[in-house]
């Protein structure tokens, strides 16, 4: 018999705030975290905007020595994890650390560290390359470092499934706890790859918005004039616990995770196939033992790419039928931009807040309806509405799909 799994802590680092309450306030107010990139490094790249973070105080969480030893994505992950543990009010001296794991992934990992050391190699030779290059760069160092700091000795896992990474980390953690292998897991994703090489690569794919003159309006999911996503950075981490474990220690429960669906398109390396997204949502709903009509809100993947938003809309309509038009469906990437491996985790946190306050966050910059995207995307203003059950979608290059189903805790 599957055990119930609840969420008791959450933490974020994002372009809209480096804690959950600041992020949520900005989301409710429809504020954009997208800014123009002012460095000369970006002058010849067609996209010159991003959701970069310029107010993160690493010394709030780490020593100067640790800051020098760990890539920015690991620092983000650790900060978000510490926030989650603080909210969960976990007594680290009074828990079985062998039964607590860490599932935190990254789509790309320590790209800036790699670039810095490659430059050193070319200019100064191999003997000047940092001995910390490899541990700083590899994606699994985020959970590795957090384990060292917390002493959690349960399973440690770092999924890499592009933009589905955060959702997959949380979903796999849910299954691990539900089937009794652990009692609690820190789960989420982190990303810090706003660099000229990353922007150049995605620009060459024509995947990113080039609406540089109006950064705050560039990310416009489901709008007819959308022209690509906006790259962002940050981290999101949640603390999942077996229900009785949380109840026994008197933890405040933020919500319950009741389903998870993961599929692969097996179709194309970058273009989505709506069947994969549809099936992942259906699997999450079936695991939750609910009907499609029971879902009140979907935090959409909604990246603002022409094909992606159209495909997700079609997937929702195929699965939900007429109920698709009763759903509130919004893309908070219109405000945060796309955090890649961290996106699903940050959006899971937003979804929990949506259920807590019964507020569907807006899709900002929605001004020109697209006939092929004809659902209720909560345009431009938040809406007060009952949200007892919600889905959060995450889809990634390579055809990876991961969907989480949440329920308000009674």
N, C-alpha and C positions, 0 to 999 in steps of 0.2 A: 504493500500500500504506500502510495506517494505521501510524503510529509508536506505540510503547508510551509511556504516560504514567504517571509515578510521582509520589508525594508525598514531599517531603523536609523540610517544615517546617510547623508549625501554631502558632496562637496564639489566645487567647480573652480576652475580658472578659465576665464573667457574674455572675449573682446567687450562684453557688456557687464563685467564685474568679476571680481576674484573671490566671491562668496555667493552662496545660493540666493540669499535675500536680495542682494543688489542686482544680480542677474534677473531674478523674477520680477522685481519692480520695473526694470527697464523693458523686459519683455511685455509686461502688461501695458506699459505706456507706449509701446510700438516704436521704441528707439532703435536706431541702427548703430552697430558697432564697426561699420566699414569706413576706412579712411584712405586717403591718398598716400602712396609710398613716395616719400620725398627724396630718398637716396638716389644719387646719380647712377647707381648700379642698375636701376630699372628703366633708365631713359630710353633704351632701344627695344624694350619689351612692350608688346601691344597692350598688355594689362598692367596698369600702374596703381591698382587698389588692392586692399586686403584687410582682413579683420585681425590686425596685429595688436599685441598687448604691450603697452608701454608703461604700465603702472604696477607690474608684478614685483613685489618685494621678496626676493628669495631669502634674504637674511631673516625674515620672520619665521622661517621654517628650518633653515640650514645654516651651518657654519660656513665661513668663507672658504675653508679647506674643502668642504663638501661641494660647494658651488663650483669650485675649480675642477672637481673630479667627475661631475655628472652633467650630462647634456641637459639642455633646457627642457626637453620633453620629460625627462625623469624628474626634474625639479617640479614641473607642473603636476605630474602624477602624484608625487609625494605630498604636495600641498593639498590637493583635492582629497587624498586619502586621509590626511590628518584631520581635515574638516569633517569628513564622514565619521571618523571614529569619535571625534569630540561630540558631534550631535548624537551619536548612538550611546554616548555616556558609558563606554565600555571600560571596565576596570581591568587593565592589562595584567595586573598582579593576581587576578582572581578568575582567570579563564583557562581552559585547556587549550594551549596554543598548538598542540598537535592536531586539533580539530578545527582550526581556522586557516583558510587558504587565501590566496591572492591571485585573481584573474584580471590582469590589466594588459591590454594590447596596444599596439601602435601600428598604423598603416605603413609608416616609412621609417620611424626610429630616428637615430641621431645623425641626420643628414648634415647639419651645420658642422658638427664635429668632424665628419668625414671630409668635408670640403676644406675646412681649416687645415687639417693635417695633410691633405693632398697638396695644398699650396706650399706647406712647409717642406714636403718631400721634394717638390720641383725646385724650390728656391734655395734650400739649405741642405738637402740630402737626407738619407734615411736615418742617420743617427740623431737627427733633431725631431723626428716624429715622436709624438707623445707616447709613453708607455701605457697611458690610459685610453689610447685611441679605441681599441676593440671594446673594452667594457663600457666606455662612454657611448659608443655607437649602436651596439646591438639592442634590438627592440625589447628583449626580455629583461633588460636591466631595471626597468621601472618596477616590476614586481619583485625582482631580486633585491633591490635597494630597500624597498618598503619592508620586505621580510627581515632584513638585517636590523632595521630600526625598530620593528615591532616585536620581533621574535616569533612571528607566526610560522609554524612548521608544517602546516597542512599543504595540500597541492598548490603549486605555483605554475601558472600557465599564461602565455602571452600570445593570443591569437593574432594572426595577420590576415585579414580578409578585406583589405582596402576600406571602403567607407561603411562596411557592415561590421567592422571590428568591435566597436563599443557594444553594439547589440549582442554580438556573438559571445563576448566575454561575460556579459550579464546572463544571457540565456544558458550558457554552459555551466555557469556557477549555480544557477537555479536548479538545474538537473542534478548536479552533484550533491547539493544539500537535500533536495527532495527525495533522492534515493538512499540517503543515509550515510554517505561517505564522509561528510563533514557536517559541522553545526553552523558554520558561518564563513562567509567569503567576502573580502573586499573585491569589487569588480568594476571595470570601466575601461576607459581608453584615454590616451594622451597623444598629442601631436604638436610639433614645433618645426615646420619645414618652410616657413616663409623666407625663401632665398631666391636669388636671380635664376639659378638653374631650375628650380621647381616651377617658377612662374614661366620661364622660357619653354620648358617641356610641355606644360599644360596649354600654353598659348599656341604652340605649334600644333597641338591637337584640335585647336579651336574650341576648347571646352569651357573657357572662362569668359566672363563678361568683359567687354572693352568699353563700357560706358564710364570712362574715367572722369568725365567732367562733373558727374553727380554720384560720388561714391555711395552715399546713403541710399540712393535709389537704384543702384546697379543690380542688386539681388532681388528679383521679382518673380518668384515661383508662380507658375500657372498663368501668368499674364501673357497676353499675345505677343508682347514686345520683349520677352525674355531672350537673352542671348548667351547665357552661360552662368556658371557658378562663380562665387567669389571665395578665394582661399582664406582660411582663418587658422588660428592656433588656439590651444588650450587643453583642458583636461576635465573629465567628469568621472567621479567615483561614487559608487553606492555601497552600503554595507548591508548584505543579505544575511538573514538568520532563519533558522528553523523556528517555527512559531512558538513552540513550547520553550525553547531556549531563550527567546526574547521575552516571553511572558514571565518566565521564572525570575529573570533579573529586573523586571519592572520597566522594560524599555518602552519608550513611546514609539508606536508603530506608524510609519508614514504611509504605508500602503502594502498591498500584497501582490506578488507576481504569481499569476495563475496559468500562464501558457507561454510557449516559445516555439517558433517555427523556423526552420532553416532549410533552404533549398539552393540549388544551383541552376542557372539558366541553361548551361551547356549550349550556348548559342553564339556569342560574340565576345571579344575581349573587352569592349567598351560599350557597345550598344545594348540596351536592355531588351529582354523579352518579357512581356507582361505576365505570361503564364507562371514564371518563377516567383514573381512577387505575389501573385494571386494565391499560389499554392502555399507559400510561407505564411501568409495571413490566415489561410484556412487551417493549417497545421496548428498555429498558435491558438486559434479559436477552439479547435477540437480538443487540444490538450487541456484547455481551460474548462471544457465541458459546458460550453455556452453555445448560443446560436448567434449567427451574424447580426440579427436584429437586436441583440442585447448590447452591442457596442454603441457607445455614445459619441466617442471622439477618436480621431486618428491624428497623431503627430506624424505628418507625412515626411518621407525622405525629401521630397520637393527641393531639388537642388537649384532650380532655375535654368536647367538645360532644356532646349526645345523637345528632344526626344524623351528624356527621362521623365519629365512631368506628365507628358502625354501618356506614356506607358503606365505610370503609376495610377493615373486617373482611370485608365481602362481596366487595370487589375482590380481596383476598388469596385467599379461598376459590374464587372464580371462576377465577383464574389458576393457582393451585397445586394445586387438586383435593385429593386425600387428603394430599399432602405438606404442605398448610397446617397440619395438626395435628402435624406433626413439627418445624415451624419454631419457633424462639424469636422472639417478636415483642414488643418492649417500647417503651414511650413514656417517654423521658427528660424530656419536658415535665411529667411528674408531679412532677419535682424542680426543674427550671429555670423552669417556667412557659413561656409562649409568647413568643419573642423576635421574632416577625413576620419581617421581612426578614433577620434574623440567624439565625433558627432552624435552617435547613438547614445553614448553615456550621458552627455550633456542634455540631450533631448529626453532621456529617461527621467532625469531630475526635473525638467520642465513639466513633463507629463504628470509626475507625482504632485507637483504644485498645482497643476490644472485641476486634478481631482480633489485635492484638499480644499481649494477655494471655489470649485465649480465655475471656473472661468476658462473658456476656450481662447487661447492667445491668438492674436491676429496674424494674418499673412499681409505684411505691409507691402506697399508699392504695387498693389493689385488695382490697376486702373483701366486696363483694356481686356475685356473678357475674350478668351480663346474658345471658339465653338467646340473644340475637341477636349477642353478642360472645363466642364460645366457643372462642377459640384459646388457645395457651399464651403469656400475656402476661408471663411471668417475674414472678409476683406477689410484691412486697414484699422479696424477697431476691435478690441476684445469683446467677447459676448458672455454674459452670465447665463449659464445653462447647466443642467444637471449632468454631471459626469461621474458615473459609478464604475464604468468599465471603459478602458481606453487601450488602443494599440499604439505602438511606436515602431515605425518602419525604418529599416536600414538596408540599403542596397549598394553593392560595390563593384568596381571594375573586376572583370573575370567572371561576372555573373553570380556573385555571392549575394544571397538574400537572408536577412535575419529579422524576425519580427517578435516583439515582446507584447504580452498581454498583461495589463495591470487591473487590479480591482481596488476600489476604495475600501479601507478597513473600517469595519463597523465597530 
